[in-house]
């Protein structure tokens, strides 16, 4: 299991006009901005709720870099790591940290599947990697034990346990007419957990 941190560089400030639009929310949750260092949205929400003393236009807000957290799992000793697409989507910088190694390694996205919210990233310069053993999700049964490993709030290699609550779930916004997701009650909803592995009792 690895810890993934992403940075979104500040863009040129813009002035909002009129009433704001609703922001889209990923059906998988959103780690982007959960560890936000600030991007001005808070003040825009403040003016929208309490009223804008500047009239219809919003004042220019200073943009700052945003940072977010996620997790991933090594799937190939050449440095390929599987994670969630929403963890690394549109990130300007991706850093990966391995358990027991204080070094942060640069990573690049090599492939994504937006419909299933999966992404593959790769790090270079890290040796002696041990890939995870990939299990067969078709063999999973409701009630099987499940172990989730992630980095909630940056606390690396945190383990939670539960069961497989359901199989072949539909998730709005994903592949139409295809039920491919397993549901678990293992705690994985905290910022930084997305992208970590869900293991069976045989660590696959």
N, C-alpha and C positions, 0 to 999 in steps of 0.2 A: 504494500500500500504506500502511496506517495501523497505528499501534500502539494497542492497546486495553488499558487497565488498569481493573480492577473492584475494588470494595470491598464487603465483606459486614460490616455493622455487628454488633457483639456483641449477642447476645440474653441474656435473663435467665438466670443460671446455674441449672442443675438438678442434682439429686442422682441419680446412676445407682444402681439397685438390682439386685443379682444379677449374673448373667453377661451380658456385652454381646452385642449382635447384630452379625452381619456387615454391613459397609457395602456398599451397592451400588456397582458400578463401571460407568461409562458404556462402551459398546462402542467409542466413539470416542476413549477416553482421557479424561483429566480435568485441565484446566488450573486448575480451581478449587482453590485451596490450594497449588499448586505453588510459589508465591511467598509461602507462608503466613507471616503475622506472629505466628501462634500462636493456638490455640483450645482448648488443654487436652487434645486427644486423645492427645498424647504421654505425659502422666502417666497417663491411663487405661490405655493400652497397657502402661506400666511396671508398674502395680499388677496388671494382669491376668496378666502374665507371671511376676512375682516374688512375687506374693502381696500381699494387702491387709492391712496391720496394723490397719485400722480396722474389720475385720469384713466383713459382707456388703455394707454400703453403701459407696459411693464418696464421698470428701470433695468438697465443693463446689469446683469449679475456677474461677478467675477467667477470664471470657471476654474476649477482645480482638478487635478488628477484624481481619478477614482481607483480604489483597490477593492478586490473581492477574493474570496477563498473558495477552494474546492478540493476534491480528492480524485485519485485515480489508481489504477492497478497496472503493473507491468505485465504485458502479454507476450513480449519477445525480448530476448537478451540483447538484441541490437539497439534497445532503447525505446521501443514502441510502448506507449501507455494508452490505455483505454479510459475514457472519462465521459462526462456528459457534454453535449454540444453547448448547452446554455452556460456552462462553466467557463468556456474559452471563447465563446462567440464574440467576434468583433474586438477582441482584446488586442491592444497594441504591444503588450509585453507579457510573456508567460514564463514563470519561474517554477521549478520543481525541486522539492526537497525530499530526500529519502530518509527513512528511519535510521538513526545512528550516524548520520552524515550531516554536519552543519553547513555544507556547501549548498548553495542554490544554483541549479543548472538552468541555462536557457533552454527553452523548448519552442518548437514550431508545430503548427497544425499541419497534418499531412492528409487528413480526410475527415469528412463529416457526413452524417445522415440526419438531416433536420427532422424528418418524420418520426424517427425513433429516438431522437435526442441523444445520439451517440457521436463521439469524436475520437479520433486517434491523433495523439501528439507524439513527438519524438525528441529525446534529449541526446546530446552527444557528449563524450568525455567521461561518462560514467561506466565503469567496468564491473564485472562480477555480479551482474544482475541475475536474479532468479525469477523467471516468469511464473505467473500464477497458473495453476491447473484449471483448465476450462471444463466445466461440468456440462451435463446434458439437461437443458431446461425442460425438454419434453418428458423427462422422467420424474419431474417434481410433482408431488402430490400435496393437496391441501392438508395442512396439519403437520407437514415436515418442519423440522427445526431449521431456522435460518439465523445466520450471524452476519451482521453488518459492521464494516470497519470504515471509519472516516476520520475527519478532522474538524469536529464541531468547534466553531469559534477559534480555530487554529490549534486546538489541542490534538496533536498528531496521534494516529493509531489508537483511536478510541473505539472500543468494541461494545456493541449492543446486541441483544439476542431476542428472538421472537419465533414466530411460526409463519409459514406460508398461509395467508388468510384466504386467498382466492387465486384462481388462474384465469388466463385468457380474458383479462379485463380490457375494455375499450377506454381510451383516454381521449377526450375532446381535443381536436386539433391535430391528431396523429393520423396514421394510415387509415383510410376509409375501409369499412367492412373487414377489418383485420384485427383480431383480438390476440395480442402477442405478449401482453404484460402480466407479470405476476405481482400480486399484492402481498405485502407483509406488514406485521404490526411492530417489527423491530424499529426502534427510534432512529430515523434518518432525516428528520425534517429541519434540523438546526443548520444555520449557515456554515458552510465548509464541509458538510457531509456529502453533498452531491458528487457523483462520479466514483465513489468508493465501491468496493466489491460487496456483493451479497453471496455468502458462502453456505454450503450445506454442511452437514455434520462431518463430512470427510474432507473439509477445507477445499472444496472445488466450487 
